[in-house]
Amino acid sequence: MTDAPPPSDGLRPEVLRAAEAALRRLAPDLPGYATDLMRRLHAAVPTAELAATPPEEIAEAAASLAAFAAGRAPGEAKVRLTPGRGGGAVAEVVTDDMPFLVDSALAALTSRGRTVRQLLHPIVPVRRDAAGRLLGIDDSVTAHESMMRIALGGAAVAPGGEEAAALEGALARAMADVRRAVTDFPEMLARLRAAEAEVGGGEEAEFLRWMADDNFVLLGHRLMTLGADGAIGVEEGENLGLLRDASVSVFDALRDLSAVPPALRATLPRLEAVAVAKANMRATVHRPQHADAVMTRLRDAEGRIAGARIFLGLFAAGAYNRNPRSIPLLRGKVLRVLAAAGLDEESHDGRALRNILDTWPRDELFQAPEREILAGCLRALDLTIRPRAALVIRRDPFERFVSAIAWLPRDTFDTAMRERVGGMIARAFGGRLSAFYTTLADAPLARVHFVIGTTPGAVPAVDDAALEAAVAQAARGFR
């Protein structure tokens, strides 16, 4: 038995009829598919909102997008900025339908400091001729295109001006990156499957299988080689997805392979079977954050480490929400940290430490050495008994960033406190606040994980105890 259809909306057809009349009046030369596109373009707009919109405005949106979509070469992503009604601007995008398009377009606009007032993004089944001319909208065809109309907030954008060119460029790059990632996905997945055998089985191979099971958004792949003389190279034919362009570097320290820092060069022959790190580059596809890089070890016939694969991407949201003991690689790490603590698992402290580990910042669990995770979690355990402002610092061994976990009084915690403390930590390390993640629970302390981007070779020496004392003072209320 199926659910009965919802009662018909008597007002919506009236609104659309008025908009159709306006469309015929304003753009009489447009093909008939413009009316169909107008309906699809506004299909997700609530009737009350649609009824409050002038029919001419509804018609103008459809006419503009229909005219823009009239011609498109195969594989092309068309992007343009047009003036918006009452100021602001409108971004229009027409491209083949693919995953991550909307997320990536919004991320590109956010990166340019633009907010979004309205997003219309129908997936349209289209018929085009060999030259790319739009012949009609036809539900029987398999070719689908994503057509986006994004109304932007903020100041008006002059067509052809510098800001319009920057916004169009950001959108065009995002659409091109989506296409590269989606097109190369089968090859990248095949490399990930191959890495399962290359790492030698065990929990490392299980982790790679877990990644392939929709827990990691694959965006790029690169194969680094390590010669017997220590020379580092790149297999050009293995550059896939966002890393197709050899000039795109995952880590700043590997940008110039002839000048790799000695500290990094010394670690390569001791590379673990699987290692997780944060890339210096931000993802332009899906989520606008620093990409995750998973490195897998390669050995030659003599068992010597001969290189590494780098899988660039983003861990799926579920990887951050699941219990870490259910994730291969993290499972063993968490159990070893618990064992090193030497606490009875069924005691109060043992259960509390297990909960702290289960909710520890996921990036820290992936990247930090076990001894530093243990030290930080034991500090958090002490704070459950004696709540007070506190700070735990972890420095990236290659000086790319500093990870700072701060506990601040929950009853006075607000945005101003978070900005004050984050700014203080960033200035202390001569860096910039790259990201922050706030955790609020019923406990008397809020936890904020700050990630401070730093400049290798220019990171000041900082007394952690003194910085913690300064943070505690900054966290005090005026009372």
Secondary structure by P-SEA (a helix, b strand, c coil): cccccccccaaaaaaaaaaaaaaaaaccccccaaaaaaaaaaccccaaaaaaccaaaaaaaaaaaaaaaccccccbbbbbccccccccbbbbbbcccccaaaaaaaaaaaaacccccbbbbbbcccccccccccccccccccbbbbbbbbbbcccccccccaaaaaaaaaaaaaaaaaaaaaaaaaaaaaaaaaaaaaacccaaaaaaaaaacccccccbbbbbbbcccbbbbbcccccccccccccccccccccccccccaaaaaaccccccbbbbbbccccccccccbbbbbbbbbbcccccccbbbbbbcccccccccccccccaaaaaaaaaaaaaaccccccaaaaaaaaaaaaccccccccccaaaaaaaaaaaaaaaaccccbbbbbbcccccbbbbbbbcccccccaaaaaaaaaaaaaaacccccbbbbbbccccbbbbbbbbbbcccccccccaaaaaaaaaaaacccc
